[in-house]
Amino acid sequence: MEPTPHILVVDDEREIREPLAKYLAKNGLRASVAANAADARKEMKTSAIDLVVLDIMMPGEDGLSLCRHLRETTDIPVILLTAMAEDTDRVVGLEIGADDYLTKPFNPRELLARIRAVLRRANAVPRPHEATETRRLKFDRWLLDMDRRELAGDDGVAMPLSTAEFKLLAVFLRRPGIVLSRDQLLDLTSGRAAEVFDRTIDNQVSRLRRKIEADPKNPVLVKTVWGGGYMFTAQVEDAP
């Protein structure tokens, strides 16, 4: 039997997070709550969370900052809760990798449907290799520092990466030897709620190859799998 998905509801308004957690529990999900980003970080260190429902407007660290942290360090799906007037924040949230969003006030039934849809997509994506959860990864002649978002060659010279290139490379390094379809790469780098297309991934792969491949026209690190997508073929090692 498959484990029950564990949802973390992060919202500073108790009258929202508590009833929502109870509603999710009544509908077959595990639910935990956090009143702020700090509590959410603590909860995720001690519990295996499958999806985060995250309010944008919170005192202290806001939801966008926490969402950015989650996307850079984990593959946990995020659904943002936004106020009606926060259109700019909603767009920014999707740009930094939120999987979906819902405006307040919302219907719990609609949120439940969106949670299940996002979980279905997430479960279809290969999980990262446990050995590649470190913050510094070495491959071929390169070293990627995940915290600093810096890529450097074995000569110590830095290679600048755009945000999209960094996200794509991080996804590949966490799943070496796994064929990833364009849809899966879109899920992992942009979230399916973003208005991006298959060619977006092709263009990003092309730009990334120009930076890390010795011969971008004959790539050996990021291989095209015809009819499948792309596969990162280099050996990935933890770096001290």
N, C-alpha and C positions, 0 to 999 in steps of 0.2 A: 504494500500500500504506500502511495506517495505521501511524503510528509506534508502537513498543513502549512501553507505559505504564511510567513510571519511578516506582518505589516507594522511599520512604525509611523505613528501619526504625530507630526511635530507642529504644534500651534500654541501660541501663548494664550489663547482664549479657551479657558477650561470648558465653557459651555459648548464649544465646538469639538474639542478633541475627545472629551470623555464620552458624550453620546455617540460620536462617530466610531470610537473604538468598540463600544458595546454593539452597535449595529453590525460592524464587520464580523465580530465574534458570533453573533446570531446567524450570520450567513456563511459560516464554515471557515472563517479565517482566524488565525491568531493575531492579536492586536496589542501593541504596547504604545505608550504615550510618552511624549517629552514636551515640556513647556518652552524650551528654548534650544538653541543650537548646541550649547555646552552639554545639556542633558542628553541630547540626541547622540552626540559623539561618545559619551559614556555608555549609552545603551548599545551602540553598535560595536563597542569593544568587548562587551560581555555576552551579546546575543547575535545569533545568525539572522540577519534581517534580509528579507527577500524583496521588499519594496518600501520606499519612503513616500508618504504623503506629506508635503512640506509647504507650510505657509510662507509667503514671501516677506510680509511685513511683521517683523518680530523685534523686540528690544534687544540691544546688544548686537551680536552677529546676525545678519539677516539671512533669509532663506536663499537668496542668490549666492551669497558667499559660501554657505554650506553645500548648495548644489554644485558649485564649481569644485569644491574640495572632494565631494563624492565622485564626480565624474573623472577627476584627475587621479584618484587613488583606488577606486573600486569600479565594479560594473553593476552596482545596485541600481535598479530603475528608480526614477524620481517622477512623481506627479506633483506639479505645483498648484497651490491654491492662491488665487489672486483676487484682489478687489476689482470691481468693475472699472475703476478709473486708472488701473495700473497697466495700461496697454504696453507702454514702453518696457516695463519690467517683465511682462509676459514674453515679449519678443527676445529680450536679453536672455531670459531663462531658457528658451528654446535654442538660442545660439550657443549657450554654454553646455547644452547636452541634456536638458530635461526631456523626458520621454512623452509627457503630455501635460496639460494644464486644465484647470476648471476654475471658473469665476465664482466668487461668493456673491450672494447666497447660492448654494448648489443643492441639488437633489441627491441624497445619499445613494439612492438606487443607481443614478447615472455614474457616480464615482465608483461604486462597486463594479459596474460593467466595464469602466475604463481600467480599473485595477486588474481585472481578470484578463482583459485584452493585452495589456502591457506584460503581464506575467506569461501569457502564452507566447508572445514574441521573445521574451527573455529566455524562456526555457528551450526555445529552438536554437539559441546561439550557444556554440561550444564554450564551456567554462575555461577560464585561464588555467594554465599549468601552475600548480602550487609552488613549484620551484622558482617561478618568475614574479613572486609578489614582493621581492626586494625593491628598494628605491633606486638602485644603480645597476644597470644591466649592460653587459658587454657582448658584442657580436661582431664578427669579422674584424675590421680594424677600427671599430667605433665603440664609444662609451656613452650611454644615455643616462643622465642624472634626472630622475623623474621629479624630484622636488624643485630643482632649479630650472627644469625644462631646458637643459643644455645638452647638446650633442657635440662631442669632441672626437677627433681622430686620434690614432695612437701617437701622433706627433704633438698632441696637445692643442692643436689649432681647432677653435670652435667652428661649427657649421650652423648658421642660423636656421631656425625652423619657424614656420608660421604656426599659429594655433592649430589649424586643421592638419598640418603635416605632423606636428607633435602627437596629436590624438591618434592619428592613423598609425604612426610608428609604434606608439605604446600598445595599441591593440595587437599589432603583429608580433611584438616581442613577448606578449603574454600568451600567445597561442602559436608558437613555432610548429611547423609541420602540419598545421590544420588548414584545410581548404575552407575559406570564408567567402560566401556569396556576397554579391554587391548589397543585397538587402540586409544581410547580417552586418556588414561593415557600416552601412547607414545607421542601423540600430545602435551600434557600439560607439560611433563617433558623433552622431548628430541627433539621434532620437527620431523615431518615425513621424513625430508631429511636425518636424521641421520641413520646410518646403524645399527639399533637395531631391535630386534625381540620380539614376544610375550613372550618368555621365559625370556627375560630380565626383564620384569615387574614382572613376577612370582618370580624370584630370588630376586628382590628388595623388594617386599612385604614380602617375607620370612625373609629377613635380618631385615627389619623394625619391624616385629612382635617380633623377638627375643629381640629387645631393648625396646619396649613399652608395650608388653602384659605381664600380670602376669603369664600366662601359654601359651607360643607360640604354643603349640600343640593343644590347644583349644581356639583359638582367639575369643575375644569378642569385640575388638575395630575395627579391620579391618576384615570384614566378606567376605567370598567367596560367590558369587552369581553364582550358577552353570548355565552355558550357558550365563551369563551376564558379569561377571567381578568381581569387588570388590566394597564394600560399607563401608564407615566409619560410625560407629553407635553411637559413643560417643557424648555427648552433648558438643558443643564448645562455650566457653564464651570469651568475651573481658576481658583482664586483664589490670589493671592500670599500 
